[in-house]
């Protein structure tokens, strides 16, 4: 370790200087070897070419990377450690504090830093960001995305992930960065099933992440370290054949001399991404995938030429390896199940200055104003404390014989102070009087107030919870707007936390299909925090389905199908949403009174006082039945099965009714035909009678007409005058 921080010394070549060899140090660790299996060269390009490295190369690379992390993070770690000490109350410079202690002067610390930090962290705890899963592609399903989200909620609840999130977030706000990790643990002592666990990192200085990564959440990191301390007894029980030599590299905040002491051993957990050469194939049947993941039959068909390869290319595929190291041994090694380094980072403020990353938190910029505030409040206290010590004004001889009492009057409480009467120029001198106490200069008070305002300006927080805010003349909306503007000054901390949650969800989406690879019943957590059992079937044809079981309808989820995306949203918890919903419903009912009776049960249901459910059930009975009909997606499997049976019975009854109606309709048709025939016969007979009657009437009328015509002719003949005898050869004038 000599020359670790000294740039003038020769650069470390990565070699490990071994201690003096003793009889108990010439044994190697029992870890399995990493290399090719006998079948790796069977198909050559139809497989994965794994790198085979010796322990010395792995240790050399780990030490070299650790050294780079230590050197690049040295300044950040130094400032972060100072910030944490300042937050804890160590706020006076050492030389000034020592001088004031020698002078018996106070060093008062009015620590306001935690108050500002808690205003940010507690707001985050009240409005926790939530992970949401959305379907991507044609095979993905919205209900399957809900199953993924329910599984992630269950994982977070089972391992109490909120503790890990809160610890990392507070560390980022205070020191500039924080971490949490994802590890795999056995579900129980009698199980072969592993589950992901989100673990908190209480000491952020124990993590070293790739110093070349660019993303704030560390999602592009290619390696990472997590150091830990174990006792010698635990070390020997776990790795009996390993050397008792600590991993002695460490940076500021993580390097303690007792870690190399006689009672404990320091080890490092090391993750790195190695790149394997793999062959990507595009077959003539449309399949696209890696050659080493194909079935043996498919590989045989390709080798024999029965199945043609359209395209192929060589790719570098990432694989994550996990090691546990000491200075001279690799204690454990295994291939990590996921594709990412399982260390998630949350940062505070990022500054890239000449290529160097500078991380700060809320404390760094508040150190100056906080020290000014401490100084001015200390001076104010000193001035007030000196006031009772103001000297007494006495005449000469007035305290003669009582010097002891008067000398201790400023430190002891006497019921009375005697004095002697003294005559001056024949007049009685007045009794001793204390001089006017020292007044606190107005400039000191103003300076303390200015320092407090400076702290609000540097933190970006409008409200100082330690002071009485002036709100009496401000409306509720104005207060909310002021608080919102104060939240905007520190919202980037919460936004960086949401980036870390996004990266966590990506890793869980990568791990869940690999861990849930057998049929099993799993309990998920719904959005309303209620539990629900689902059946996980990796062989199901669809990503989401429902099946009838002995206990009713059960949701079936196949995590092996389709891809899903991640988004993180921020908002109040479900309980807070209920309260806000009830308040909004009450306001709506006041604005639209005619709807009050229709939503009264929903308002009572969202209340949190005892008996709200019973009141909601009673009010629901007065709601019209049409409004109370539940949606199919909200029904339990048992109720859905009962309703389905009833629907089947109703459908059968409807069919029977239709058949009966059809038979009745047939009889009615026969009756109509007979009725029409009778009516047709009746109409024909009536028509014949009418036609016969009409013919006789016409004949009689014709006879009468003919008789009448003859009578008229006879009368006409009788009424004609007689014609005169014409005269010969004379022309009648009337004829002319």
Protein Blocks (a to p, Z undefined) as FASTA:
>chain_A
ZZklmmkbccdehiacdddddfklmcccfbdcddddfklmmnomnccddddddfklmmmm
mmmmmmmmmmmmmmmmmmmmmmmmmmnopabcfklmmmmmmnopacddddfklmmmmmmm
mmmmmmccddddddedjkbcfklmmmmmmmmmmmmmmnommlmmmmmmmmmmmnopacdd
dddddfbfkbcbdcddddddfblmlpccdfkbfbfnlpmccbdcddddddfklmmmmmmm
bccdddfbdcehiacfklmmmkbccdddddddddddddddddfkopacdfklpcfklmmm
mmnopaccfbdcdddddddddddddfkbcfbgcddfblbdcbdcddfbdcdeehiacddd
fklmmmmmmmmmmmmmmmmmmmmmmmmmpccdddehklgoilmmmmmmmmpccfbdcddd
ddeehiacddddddddddddfklmmmmmmmmmmmmmmnopabafkbccdfklpcfklmmm
mmmmmmmmmmmmmmmmmmmmmmmmmmmmmmmmmmmmcccddddddfkopacdddddfkbf
bfbdcdddfkbccddddfkgocddddddddddfklmmmmmmmmmmmmmmmmmmlmmmmmm
mmmmmpcbehklmmmmmmmmmpcfklmpccfklpcfklmmmmmmmmmmmmmmmmmmmmmm
mmmmmmmmmmmmmmmmmmmmmmmmmmmmmmmmmmmmmmmmmmmmmmmmmmmmmmmmmmpc
cdddddehiacfklZZ
